[in-house]
Amino acid sequence: MESQFDYIDTQLLSHLRADARKAYSQIAEELNVSNSLVHQRIKKLTQEGVIKKAEFILDEKKLGYKTKSYTGIRLREARFAKSVMKELHKISEIVECNYVSGNYAIFILIFAKDNEHLQRILYDKVHLISGVAGTDSFICFDTGFQRNVPIE
């Protein structure tokens, strides 16, 4: 797919990344192309999996989640990785979960109401999952920036 990107695809993705709610007709007008071309290209990019989904980004702080933690999880044995991941998926405060290399087998991103809530998530949920040997948490003070990968 990478080599199949042309100028129109790149511009469409840039416009959608800036504002996924922007009307296709407005994008077509700004790119000086037909509305149907915009629809066809977005449909193609979606079918090929380049565009996974359009969603709203919620402000976690305004929803009451004041503590953000990146937490590394050590496993008792590597064979527990998939079953631990399945159990982590059930914990709604965990918004991202990745297999990683290094000292941890899994790295998760947790949003909690406060430090006490984070402690309950870790001690009453994560640590009780069969196969978890331990965790190390890294509190995020603030996010400097966040973005998608570059479109080239």
C-alpha positions in Angstrom: 0.0 0.0 0.0 2.9 2.3 0.8 4.0 2.7 -2.8 0.3 3.2 -3.9 -0.1 6.5 -2.1 -0.5 9.5 -4.4 -0.9 13.2 -3.8 -4.7 12.9 -3.4 -4.4 10.1 -0.8 -1.8 12.0 1.2 -3.8 15.2 1.2 -7.0 13.3 2.1 -5.3 11.7 5.1 -3.8 15.0 6.2 -7.3 16.7 6.1 -8.9 13.8 7.9 -6.2 13.7 10.5 -6.6 17.4 11.2 -10.4 17.1 11.5 -12.2 13.7 10.9 -15.6 15.5 11.0 -14.8 17.7 8.1 -17.4 17.2 5.3 -16.1 15.3 2.3 -17.6 18.1 0.1 -15.4 20.7 1.9 -12.3 18.5 1.4 -13.1 18.0 -2.3 -13.5 21.8 -2.7 -10.2 22.5 -0.9 -8.3 19.9 -3.0 -10.1 21.0 -6.2 -11.4 17.5 -7.0 -14.8 15.9 -7.2 -16.8 14.9 -4.2 -17.2 11.4 -5.6 -13.4 11.0 -5.9 -13.1 11.9 -2.2 -15.7 9.3 -1.3 -14.1 6.6 -3.5 -10.6 7.3 -2.1 -11.7 7.3 1.5 -13.6 4.0 0.9 -10.5 2.5 -0.7 -8.2 3.6 2.2 -10.7 2.2 4.7 -11.1 -1.1 2.9 -7.3 -1.5 2.7 -7.0 -0.8 6.4 -5.1 2.4 6.2 -8.0 4.2 7.9 -9.0 2.0 10.8 -11.8 4.1 12.3 -12.9 7.7 13.0 -13.5 8.4 16.6 -13.8 11.3 19.1 -10.8 11.9 21.4 -12.1 12.4 24.9 -10.4 14.7 27.4 -9.6 12.3 30.2 -9.0 15.1 32.7 -12.4 16.6 32.1 -13.9 13.2 32.7 -12.3 13.0 36.1 -9.2 10.9 35.3 -6.4 12.9 36.8 -3.7 10.1 37.0 -2.1 8.7 33.8 0.3 5.8 34.3 2.4 3.7 32.0 2.9 0.4 33.7 5.3 -2.4 32.8 4.2 -5.9 33.7 6.6 -8.8 34.4 5.2 -12.3 33.9 6.0 -15.4 35.9 6.6 -17.2 32.6 6.3 -16.1 29.0 3.5 -18.7 28.4 1.1 -16.5 30.5 1.3 -13.5 28.0 -1.9 -14.2 26.1 -4.0 -15.1 29.0 -2.8 -12.0 31.0 -3.5 -9.8 28.0 -7.0 -11.3 27.8 -7.7 -10.4 31.5 -6.2 -6.9 31.2 -8.6 -6.2 28.4 -11.5 -6.6 30.9 -10.2 -3.7 33.0 -11.8 -0.6 31.5 -9.3 1.9 32.9 -6.5 0.2 30.8 -6.8 2.0 27.4 -3.7 0.5 25.7 -1.9 -2.8 26.0 1.3 -3.8 24.2 3.7 -6.8 24.0 7.2 -5.3 24.5 10.8 -6.4 24.7 13.1 -5.8 27.7 12.4 -6.2 31.4 8.6 -6.3 30.9 6.5 -8.6 28.7 3.6 -6.2 28.6 3.3 -2.4 28.8 -0.1 -0.8 29.6 -1.5 2.7 29.7 -3.9 3.3 32.6 -6.1 6.3 33.3 -7.3 6.5 37.0 -9.3 9.1 38.9 -6.4 9.6 41.3 -3.4 7.8 42.8 -5.7 5.8 45.2 -7.8 4.6 42.3 -4.6 3.6 40.4 -3.5 1.6 43.5 -6.8 -0.2 43.5 -6.5 -1.0 39.8 -3.0 -2.4 40.3 -3.5 -4.2 43.6 -7.1 -5.4 43.3 -7.1 -6.2 39.6 -3.8 -6.4 37.7 -1.8 -8.1 40.5 -4.5 -10.8 41.0 -4.3 -11.9 37.4 -2.7 -15.4 37.2 0.8 -15.2 35.6 1.5 -11.6 36.7 4.8 -11.5 38.6 4.9 -7.8 39.3 4.5 -4.3 37.9 6.4 -1.0 37.7 4.4 2.2 37.2 5.5 5.4 35.7 3.2 8.4 36.4 2.8 10.8 33.4 2.7 14.4 34.6 1.5 15.8 31.3 1.4 15.0 27.6 3.7 17.4 25.6 2.2 16.3 22.3 0.5 13.3 20.6 0.2 12.6 16.9 -0.2 9.9 14.3 2.7 8.6 12.2 3.7 10.9 9.3 2.0 10.6 6.0 4.5 10.5 3.2 
